[in-house]
Amino acid sequence: MALKGKSSYSDWEFIRAARVEQRECEQAHDVAWEISLRMDNERSVIGIKMCAWEVGPDLVDRRLACYETSWPNARVQTFPACLFQAAVSLTRLVEDSRRDELLETAKRQ
């Protein structure tokens, strides 16, 4: 169990930072995040899946971006650090998707 430490790298800070990342991405890009965890008994790992959903022009939800990882993995990091890294990666995917949409719109005009 993680203890609240004095370092900015403590577990609670990574969880807080992941939540801030989620909130800012949802507000900036008008998406809703779905976060799911799954337990894998064979490999003793936790699967993490983060997806960003948007409401399409026909009022139907569509998945804009999705990022999957697992913990533990090849990186030496705590579980909260892995969550934060996944949140940042999903935000980058959302930003790339929005940029691609803008480029497509500009090409059509």
PyMOL commands that set and color helices and strands:
alter all, ss='L'
color gray80, all
select helices_A, chain A and resi 11-29+79-108
alter helices_A, ss='H'
color red, helices_A
select strands_A, chain A and resi 32-40+45-55+61-71
alter strands_A, ss='S'
color yellow, strands_A
deselect
rebuild
show_as cartoon
